Amino acid sequence: MLSEQVLYLSVGELAKRIQSKQISPVELTESYLARSEALGPKLNAYARLTPDLALEQAHAAEKDIQRGHYRGPLHGIPYAAKDLLAVKGIPITWGAKPFADQVFDYNATVIEHLRNVGAILLGKAAMIELAGGMGYAYASASLQGETRNPWDTKCWTCGSSSGSGAIVAAALAGFAIGTETWGSIVCPSAFCGVSGLRPTYGRVSRRGAMALSYSMDKIGPLARSAEDCTNIFAAIAGHDPLDRSTLPVDKAAFTYSPAADLKGRSLRIGWLTNAWKQFEPGVGKIIDAAKATLKHHFPSVRDAALPEGPWEDAATLILSGEAGSAFSQLIRSGRVKELIDPVGRVGGYVSQSVSGADYTTALRIRDILQKKMADLFDSYDVLATASLPTAATPLSLNLIKGLSFPDPMGAIGNLCGLPAISVPCGFTDKNLPVGLQFVGRAGDDTAVLQGGRIFQQSTSWHKKHPKVS
């Protein structure tokens, strides 16, 4: 078995060793599987492992590479996929009891893209039931139970991509795929001390993914570094003729060259002064230090402010209305009462009470907001702020009471389909990670990835990892 040190290497470093044949895909897969079997249950990180499929793909990758058919930086790299992405013949539970035995006979487009570049599927990552679409009050709102944070197993990993965050943080796979409708990539990335990319809406196909909010759902990677996220994004982005919500070919595709000069474009960074009302003790100091680091590399960093308006209300209305539609059969059948979380059992009925007039008003507000954000991005390439104003919270916390605060950036970013990346920027006195996020104009994923990569070139927070046993 490979050492923990090797398993914590970035995708880029693992790729170099695979390409040079210092490590074989089979050896790497067997090592990640063994670690996942040992530690995954302790963290409730997986919905299920897929060892037979993983080893089949690993042997195929090894043969290809031995023959000189190397497909690129993800060839032979094991990963986990959130359990709302279809994998042919493998149960897909959506984290919820009513769908515990659900199986599809096709692969999600994202799974197909990763298969085509030679990545190896280790298993399905645990998630919050229905990605939180019916609402939830506790971290235990999952068919797998609460996912424990590798940095402190008494704390949560956050968001519906809870298992994806734990899997990357604990080195149970090389990377993971998560989804975000409102915070579910940014939040677990911040709480778990990993890097996570929320792409521009429509750049990654959602065919084969559970629908929560048709106009807000996005799929993206969680990985060791912004550089890794860049490579993974290049593999999964692109127009899909089977998903009408994807952008046209010229706007959806993303290409990446490691030789690209990071200094070729001097980013104009706006430091948001009104993204959060207050920080948990200790977090503010870490964010101030991150701002100082940015100013060192980008002397033109200037304070910026988000436009004020009912953005969170509009985002909530759209999300609720679309979730009520997406899960209408579950709600009308009464099987929604089988959900674990007490809020989730009634949340669907609330969602279906959203009126057409209110939904239409929220769409009009979205149009106004998109114009305001386009105007703001005329002055800045990216906006920067803390990913969250707090570090990881206790597993037992009532999230509605203890993790409820104004989040205008989360609402604005997801309502407008803006790309964002969260990267680690420090640790609290309790050794819990804190995240810094970069948010860009719709379509300018390159800018947010560049911001994250440059920040990580001068810091080492992303190279730290928890002691998990």
Buried (B, 14 or more C-beta within 10 A) or exposed (E): EBEBEBBBBBBBBBBBBBBEEEBBBBBBBBBBBBBBBEBBEBBBBBBBBBBEBBBBBBBBBBEBBEEEEBBBBBBBBBBBBBBBBBBBEBBBBBBBBBBBEEEBEEBBBBBBBBBEBBBBBBBBBBBBBBBBBBBBBBBBBBBBEBBBBBBBBEBBBBBBBBBBBBBBBBBBBBBBBBBBBBBBBBBBBBBBBBBBBBBBBBBBBBBBBBBBBBBBBBBBBBBBBBBBBBBBBBBBBBBBEEBEBBBEEEBBEBEBEEEEEEEEEEBBBBBBEBBBEEBBEBBBEBBEBBBEBBBEBBEEBEEBEBBEBBBBBBBBBBBBBBBBBBBEEBBEEEBBEBBBBEBBBBBBEBBBEBEEEBBEBBBEBBEBBBEBBEEBBEEBBBBBBBBBBBBBBBBEBEBEEEBEEBBBBBBBBBBBBBBBBBBBBBBBEEEBBBBBBBBBBBBBBBBBBBBBBBBBEEBEBBEBBBEBE
